[in-house]
Amino acid sequence: MVQLLESDIQTKEVLDWQGLHLFHFPSSSCSQKTRVCLNLKNIDWQSHLVDLGARENYSKYYLGINPRGLVPTLVHDGEVHIESNDILTLLEERFPEVKLIPPGMEDQVAELLHHEDDLHLDLRTLTFRFTQPRGKEPRSKENLKNYRERGSGTVRGERDAHKDVELKFWETAAGTGITDDAVRVSAGRFKAAIDDLAERLQDSKNLLGDDLSMLDVAWVVYVNRLVRCGYPLERLHPIVNEWFWPLRNSPEFDREMQVPPEVQKAVDERHEEQRNSGTTLAEVAGL
């Protein structure tokens, strides 16, 4: 688990906080799955919104809490935890009254969540190409300079190479954009992963059996984002489509995945342009 050391943290006030605090952003997929798990477990928590649109995640204050500048970040009785799947595992250990990992499957779930997390940049690739317009420079040079220079730059006392990965993504997005080749690679990875989900759903109600699990939460959130990008879920994966929608529309999930009307309008207009120009996700990726 990625619990930060005191030396990693420059915004020292959080070390004195008691209770459960979550730094998050409404439409962040990693924030959504964390909030859904908190809902399902009936855990009380304090909300700290980080406006990614205003680049608050690159502020001195927030990078002083999470050197990676990502959401969510969990502060529990002065401990600072980053990386959403690690946060989910921590919640399972510390709040076991409602279980989201079947007994004896802890290692398997950790491995499956790691595979899901490996697709995070692929999800970002498709999001930035196929939802609302992002402009030619999604992160300005000033934003990236702030990101590069602020915060400790360390995780668990060591230089954090994850920051270099983030910088490379945004610099590539500004330089060459999200290319058709990148779309095909990312969409192909997701198609293979969702085919695997369909296999799991052949003989059970949910991904690890009949009971809802943390893996279901993580994949409902990812599939929801893919559908918003225009991924043809019903046509390619009908069994996953039948599993997805009842969970997606349940109150614990739905209230964490609502999209502001103005954002949805921008997405709808973007999709209309793509249909007219033959550049939808399905067409570009050859799905």
C-alpha positions in Angstrom: 0.0 0.0 0.0 1.1 3.5 -0.7 1.1 5.3 2.6 3.2 8.4 2.5 6.0 9.1 4.9 6.0 12.4 6.9 9.0 13.4 4.8 6.9 13.1 1.6 4.3 15.5 2.9 4.9 19.3 2.8 1.3 20.4 3.8 1.9 19.3 7.3 -1.5 20.3 8.7 -3.1 17.0 7.4 -0.9 15.0 9.7 -3.0 16.3 12.7 -6.4 15.6 11.1 -8.6 13.0 12.8 -11.3 10.9 11.1 -11.6 10.0 7.4 -11.0 12.7 4.8 -11.1 12.3 1.1 -9.7 14.7 -1.5 -11.5 14.0 -4.7 -13.1 15.3 -7.9 -16.7 14.5 -9.0 -15.9 13.1 -12.5 -12.6 11.5 -11.7 -13.0 7.7 -12.3 -10.7 6.8 -9.4 -12.6 9.2 -7.1 -15.9 7.7 -8.2 -14.9 4.1 -7.4 -13.6 5.3 -4.0 -16.9 7.1 -3.2 -19.0 4.2 -4.3 -17.1 1.9 -1.9 -17.6 4.4 0.9 -21.3 4.4 0.1 -21.6 0.6 0.0 -19.7 0.3 3.3 -21.8 3.1 4.9 -18.6 4.9 6.1 -18.8 8.5 7.3 -16.2 10.8 5.7 -15.3 14.4 5.1 -15.2 15.7 1.6 -12.4 17.9 0.2 -13.0 18.8 -3.4 -10.0 19.3 -5.7 -11.1 21.1 -8.9 -9.1 19.4 -11.6 -10.6 21.9 -14.2 -9.0 24.8 -12.3 -5.8 22.7 -11.9 -6.0 22.8 -8.1 -4.2 19.5 -8.2 -1.1 21.4 -9.3 -1.3 23.9 -6.4 1.4 24.0 -3.8 -1.1 23.0 -1.1 -2.3 19.9 -2.8 1.0 18.7 -4.2 2.2 19.1 -0.6 -0.3 16.4 0.3 -0.1 14.2 -2.7 3.2 14.6 -4.6 1.7 12.8 -7.6 -1.0 15.5 -7.9 -3.7 12.9 -8.5 -7.1 12.2 -6.9 -8.2 10.7 -4.7 -6.1 11.1 -1.6 -7.3 9.6 1.7 -6.3 11.0 5.1 -7.2 8.7 8.0 -6.3 9.9 11.4 -3.2 11.7 10.1 -2.1 9.0 7.7 -1.9 9.9 4.1 -2.7 7.2 1.5 -2.6 7.6 -2.3 -3.5 5.4 -5.2 -7.2 4.5 -5.4 -6.9 0.7 -5.3 -4.7 0.8 -2.3 -7.2 3.1 -0.7 -10.0 0.6 -1.4 -8.0 -2.2 0.1 -7.3 -0.1 3.2 -11.0 0.6 3.6 -11.7 -3.1 3.4 -9.2 -3.8 6.2 -10.3 -1.0 8.5 -14.0 -1.1 7.9 -14.8 -4.8 7.5 -18.5 -4.7 8.6 -19.6 -4.7 4.9 -17.2 -6.9 2.9 -16.4 -6.1 -0.7 -13.6 -8.8 -1.0 -14.7 -12.4 -0.7 -12.9 -14.3 2.1 -9.7 -15.9 0.9 -9.6 -13.9 -2.4 -7.6 -11.0 -1.1 -4.5 -11.8 -3.3 -6.6 -12.5 -6.4 -8.5 -9.3 -6.0 -5.3 -7.3 -5.6 -4.0 -8.8 -8.8 -7.2 -8.1 -10.7 -7.3 -4.5 -9.5 -3.7 -4.1 -10.5 -4.6 -5.2 -14.0 -7.5 -2.7 -14.0 -5.2 0.1 -12.9 -2.8 -0.7 -15.7 -5.5 0.5 -18.1 -5.8 3.9 -16.5 -3.8 5.8 -19.1 -5.7 4.0 -21.8 -8.9 5.3 -20.3 -7.5 8.8 -20.2 -6.4 8.5 -23.8 -10.0 7.6 -24.9 -11.6 10.2 -22.6 -9.5 13.0 -24.0 -10.1 12.1 -27.6 -13.9 11.3 -27.5 -15.6 13.3 -24.8 -15.8 17.1 -24.6 -13.1 19.1 -26.6 -9.9 19.6 -24.6 -8.0 22.0 -26.8 -4.5 21.5 -28.3 -2.8 21.9 -24.9 -4.8 20.1 -22.2 -2.2 21.1 -19.6 -0.4 24.4 -20.1 3.3 24.8 -19.8 2.8 26.8 -16.6 0.6 23.9 -15.1 3.3 21.4 -16.0 6.0 23.6 -14.5 4.1 23.8 -11.3 3.6 20.1 -11.3 7.3 19.4 -12.0 8.6 21.8 -9.3 6.1 21.6 -6.4 5.7 19.0 -3.8 8.4 16.8 -2.4 8.7 14.6 -5.5 9.1 11.6 -3.3 6.9 8.7 -2.4 7.9 6.6 0.7 11.1 8.6 0.8 12.2 7.8 -2.7 12.1 9.8 -5.9 8.8 9.1 -7.6 9.1 8.0 -11.2 5.3 8.1 -11.6 5.6 11.9 -12.0 7.7 11.4 -15.1 5.0 9.2 -16.6 2.3 11.9 -16.0 4.5 14.6 -17.5 5.2 12.5 -20.6 1.5 11.9 -21.1 0.6 15.6 -21.0 3.6 16.7 -23.0 2.8 14.1 -25.7 -0.9 15.2 -25.7 0.2 18.8 -26.3 2.8 17.8 -28.9 1.2 15.1 -31.1 -2.3 14.9 -29.7 -4.2 11.6 -29.2 -3.4 9.7 -32.4 -5.5 7.1 -34.2 -2.9 4.5 -33.4 -3.0 5.4 -29.7 -6.8 5.0 -29.8 -6.6 1.6 -31.5 -4.1 0.3 -28.9 -6.1 1.6 -26.0 -9.5 0.4 -27.3 -8.0 -3.0 -28.1 -6.7 -3.4 -24.6 -10.1 -2.6 -23.2 -11.9 -5.0 -25.6 -9.7 -7.8 -24.4 -10.2 -6.9 -20.8 -14.0 -6.7 -21.2 -14.0 -10.1 -23.0 -12.4 -11.5 -19.9 -15.2 -9.9 -17.8 -17.8 -11.6 -20.0 -16.2 -15.0 -19.3 -16.5 -14.3 -15.6 -20.2 -13.4 -16.0 -21.1 -16.6 -17.8 -22.0 -18.5 -14.6 -22.4 -15.8 -11.9 -24.3 -12.6 -11.2 -21.2 -10.5 -10.6 -17.5 -10.7 -11.4 -16.4 -12.8 -8.3 -19.7 -14.7 -7.7 -23.2 -13.6 -6.8 -22.2 -11.0 -4.2 -21.1 -7.5 -5.2 -17.3 -7.0 -4.9 -14.7 -4.3 -5.1 -13.9 -5.6 -8.6 -17.4 -4.9 -9.7 -17.2 -1.4 -8.4 -13.9 -0.7 -10.2 -15.2 -2.1 -13.5 -18.6 -0.4 -13.4 -16.8 2.9 -13.1 -14.4 2.1 -16.0 -17.2 0.8 -18.3 -19.3 3.8 -17.5 -16.5 6.1 -18.8 -16.0 3.9 -21.9 -19.7 4.1 -22.7 -19.5 7.9 -22.4 -16.7 7.8 -24.9 -18.9 6.0 -27.4 -17.6 2.4 -26.8 -20.2 0.0 -28.3 -20.7 -2.1 -25.2 -24.1 -3.7 -26.0 -23.0 -4.8 -29.5 -19.6 -6.2 -28.5 -20.3 -7.5 -25.0 -24.0 -8.1 -24.4 -23.5 -10.1 -21.2 -21.4 -7.3 -19.7 -24.0 -4.8 -20.8 -26.7 -6.7 -19.0 -24.5 -6.8 -15.8 -23.5 -3.1 -16.1 -26.7 -1.1 -16.3 -28.5 -2.3 -13.2 -25.4 -1.6 -11.1 -24.7 1.7 -12.9 -28.3 2.9 -12.2 -28.4 1.8 -8.6 -28.4 4.8 -6.1 -24.9 4.0 -4.6 -23.4 4.2 -8.1 -25.6 6.7 -9.8 -25.2 9.6 -7.4 -21.4 9.4 -7.8 -21.5 9.4 -11.7 -23.9 12.2 -12.5 -22.6 14.6 -15.1 -23.4 18.3 -15.1 -25.9 19.2 -17.9 -23.4 21.6 -19.6 -20.7 18.9 -19.7 -23.2 16.3 -21.1 -24.2 18.8 -23.7 -20.6 19.3 -24.8 -20.1 15.5 -25.0 -23.3 15.1 -27.0 -22.2 17.8 -29.4 -18.8 16.2 -29.7 -20.3 12.8 -30.5 -22.5 14.4 -33.2 -19.5 15.9 -34.8 -17.7 12.5 -34.7 -20.7 10.7 -36.3 -20.9 13.3 -39.1 -17.1 13.0 -39.8 -16.8 9.2 -39.4 -14.4 9.6 -36.4 -16.3 7.9 -33.6 -14.4 5.7 -31.2 -15.9 2.6 -32.9 -14.8 3.8 -36.4 -11.3 5.0 -35.4 -10.6 1.8 -33.4 -12.2 -0.5 -36.0 -14.6 -2.0 -33.5 
